[in-house]
Amino acid sequence: MLEIGTKAPDFTLPDQNGDMHSLADYRGSKVILYFYPRDNTAGCTKQACGFGDLYPQFREKGAVVLGVSKDSVQSHKKFEEKYGLPFTLLSDTERTVIEAYDVWKEKKNYGKVSMGVVRTTYLIDEEGTIVKAFDKVKAADNPAQMLGELQ
């Protein structure tokens, strides 16, 4: 996990519509950057829907929400449409950003060891500095937790 107080690595990734987004595009806003394992899984759906439900409150506090997984643009589009998600999902099929943010880790699931995205959420300030970092977050609780972290 990246250290609090460090500059967040910039990136450019496609969203669920194929439009490109860079972290630099969001200078002047707080950014909730969350990494999740896969679209349409139970935990990821709870987390995404939670961020969707609270999105107006995030916007009121001057924050945007960006979700990142290694799923394809098409997968993100279906996920967004199925659940009416109002925020941006970014596709990192090459794992460039996932690895830059140090969230590609060894995981154990039912005794099986594999590599995957560890659910991690960063709060990045208006200047692009990481001010909060949470790993192994609880999917259902993470949106409310992050809303509480905003000043």
C-alpha positions as CSV (number, residue, x, y, z in Angstrom):
1,M,0.0,0.0,0.0
2,L,1.3,3.5,-0.8
3,E,2.2,5.8,2.1
4,I,0.1,8.7,3.3
5,G,1.6,12.0,2.4
6,T,3.1,10.8,-0.9
7,K,2.0,12.0,-4.3
8,A,-0.5,9.7,-5.9
9,P,0.8,8.2,-9.1
10,D,-0.8,9.7,-12.1
11,F,-2.5,7.5,-14.6
12,T,-4.6,7.4,-17.8
13,L,-7.2,4.7,-18.1
14,P,-10.5,4.2,-20.1
15,D,-13.8,4.4,-18.3
16,Q,-16.9,2.3,-18.9
17,N,-17.7,4.4,-22.0
18,G,-14.2,4.1,-23.4
19,D,-13.3,7.7,-22.5
20,M,-9.9,8.3,-21.1
21,H,-9.4,9.7,-17.6
22,S,-6.2,10.8,-15.8
23,L,-5.8,11.5,-12.1
24,A,-4.6,14.9,-13.1
25,D,-8.0,15.6,-14.6
26,Y,-9.4,15.8,-11.0
27,R,-6.9,18.3,-9.5
28,G,-8.9,20.7,-7.4
29,S,-11.3,17.9,-6.2
30,K,-10.9,15.2,-3.6
31,V,-10.7,11.8,-5.1
32,I,-11.9,8.5,-3.6
33,L,-9.9,6.0,-5.6
34,Y,-11.0,2.5,-4.8
35,F,-9.6,-0.8,-6.2
36,Y,-11.8,-3.8,-6.3
37,P,-11.4,-7.4,-7.5
38,R,-14.2,-8.0,-10.0
39,D,-17.5,-6.6,-11.4
40,N,-20.7,-8.4,-10.5
41,T,-19.4,-10.3,-7.5
42,A,-21.2,-10.0,-4.2
43,G,-18.7,-7.8,-2.3
44,C,-17.9,-5.6,-5.2
45,T,-21.5,-5.0,-6.0
46,K,-22.3,-4.0,-2.4
47,Q,-19.3,-1.6,-2.4
48,A,-20.2,-0.1,-5.8
49,C,-23.9,0.3,-4.9
50,G,-22.9,1.9,-1.6
51,F,-20.8,4.4,-3.3
52,G,-23.6,5.0,-5.8
53,D,-26.2,5.5,-3.1
54,L,-23.9,8.1,-1.3
55,Y,-22.6,9.7,-4.4
56,P,-24.7,12.9,-4.1
57,Q,-23.1,13.4,-0.6
58,F,-19.6,12.8,-1.9
59,R,-20.3,15.5,-4.6
60,E,-21.6,17.9,-1.9
61,K,-18.3,17.5,-0.1
62,G,-16.3,18.2,-3.3
63,A,-15.2,14.6,-4.0
64,V,-15.4,12.3,-7.0
65,V,-15.4,8.5,-6.8
66,L,-13.3,6.4,-9.2
67,G,-13.5,2.6,-9.1
68,V,-10.7,0.6,-10.6
69,S,-10.5,-3.1,-11.5
70,K,-8.8,-5.2,-14.2
71,D,-12.2,-5.9,-15.8
72,S,-12.7,-4.8,-19.4
73,V,-14.5,-1.6,-20.5
74,Q,-17.4,-3.8,-21.7
75,S,-17.7,-5.5,-18.3
76,H,-17.7,-2.1,-16.5
77,K,-20.4,-0.8,-18.9
78,K,-22.7,-3.8,-18.1
79,F,-21.9,-3.4,-14.3
80,E,-22.7,0.3,-14.5
81,E,-26.0,-0.2,-16.4
82,K,-27.1,-3.1,-14.3
83,Y,-26.8,-1.2,-11.0
84,G,-27.3,2.4,-12.2
85,L,-23.8,3.5,-11.0
86,P,-23.4,7.3,-11.2
87,F,-19.6,7.4,-10.9
88,T,-16.6,6.4,-13.1
89,L,-15.3,2.9,-13.4
90,L,-11.8,2.6,-14.8
91,S,-10.5,-0.5,-16.7
92,D,-6.9,-1.5,-15.9
93,T,-6.6,-4.7,-17.9
94,E,-2.8,-4.4,-18.0
95,R,-2.7,-3.9,-14.2
96,T,-0.4,-0.9,-14.6
97,V,-2.3,1.3,-12.1
98,I,-3.2,-1.6,-9.9
99,E,0.5,-2.4,-9.5
100,A,1.5,1.3,-9.2
101,Y,-0.9,1.6,-6.2
102,D,0.5,-1.6,-4.7
103,V,-2.8,-3.5,-4.6
104,W,-1.9,-6.6,-6.6
105,K,-1.1,-9.1,-3.8
106,E,-1.1,-12.7,-2.9
107,K,-4.5,-13.7,-1.6
108,K,-5.8,-16.8,0.1
109,N,-9.4,-18.0,-0.6
110,Y,-10.6,-21.2,0.9
111,G,-7.0,-22.3,1.4
112,K,-6.1,-21.6,-2.3
113,V,-3.3,-19.0,-2.8
114,S,-3.5,-16.8,-5.9
115,M,-2.6,-13.3,-7.0
116,G,-5.3,-10.7,-7.1
117,V,-6.5,-7.2,-6.3
118,V,-6.7,-6.6,-2.5
119,R,-9.7,-4.3,-1.9
120,T,-8.0,-0.9,-1.1
121,T,-9.3,2.6,-1.0
122,Y,-7.3,5.8,-1.2
123,L,-8.4,9.4,-0.4
124,I,-6.4,11.8,-2.5
125,D,-6.6,15.6,-1.8
126,E,-7.0,18.4,-4.3
127,E,-3.3,18.6,-5.0
128,G,-2.9,14.9,-5.7
129,T,-1.5,13.8,-2.3
130,I,-2.6,10.6,-0.6
131,V,-4.2,11.7,2.7
132,K,-5.8,8.4,3.7
133,A,-5.2,4.8,2.7
134,F,-7.2,1.7,3.7
135,D,-6.4,-1.9,2.7
136,K,-8.5,-5.0,3.2
137,V,-11.6,-2.8,3.5
138,K,-15.0,-4.3,4.2
139,A,-16.9,-3.8,1.0
140,A,-20.3,-3.0,2.5
141,D,-18.9,-0.5,5.1
142,N,-16.3,1.3,2.9
143,P,-18.6,3.9,1.2
144,A,-19.9,5.2,4.5
145,Q,-16.4,5.1,6.0
146,M,-15.0,7.1,3.2
147,L,-17.8,9.7,3.4
148,G,-16.9,10.1,7.1
149,E,-13.3,10.7,6.2
150,L,-14.1,13.8,4.1
151,Q,-13.6,17.1,5.9
